[in-house]
């Protein structure tokens, strides 16, 4: 049987720990805007061809699919 050696990294340096702390602080400081109103999740099944068209159109315009669908639903039901 062959003798395999696995090296284990050394103790993290104080500099690396300080960098990690700074990154953690930056992530924690990011402001997340609460939704304007409570949201509910909706799961629907759509034909593959429709999904592909929607996804391609959204990608071309730099939009998220969820935003596009939400806007379409608001056009239909939001003003009632």
C-alpha positions, 0 to 999 in steps of 0.5 A, a space after each residue: 500500500 502506498 504511503 500518502 501524505 496530506 498536508 494540513 494548512 497552518 494556523 490562520 494569521 492575524 491578518 487573514 482573521 482581520 480581513 475576514 472580520 472586515 468582510 463580515 462587517 461589510 456584509 452585515 452593514 448592507 441595507 436590505 429594503 423590506 418589501 413594501 407589502 407582505 409577499 406570498 410565494 406563487 409556484 406555477 407550471 408553464 410550458 417549456 417553450 413559454 419558459 424559454 421565451 420568457 427567460 430569453 426576453 428577460 435576459 435580453 432586457 436585463 430583467 429578472 423573470 420574477 419582476 417581469 411576471 409580477 409586473 404582468 400580474 399587476 397590470 391585470 389585477 393591481 388596479 382593481 
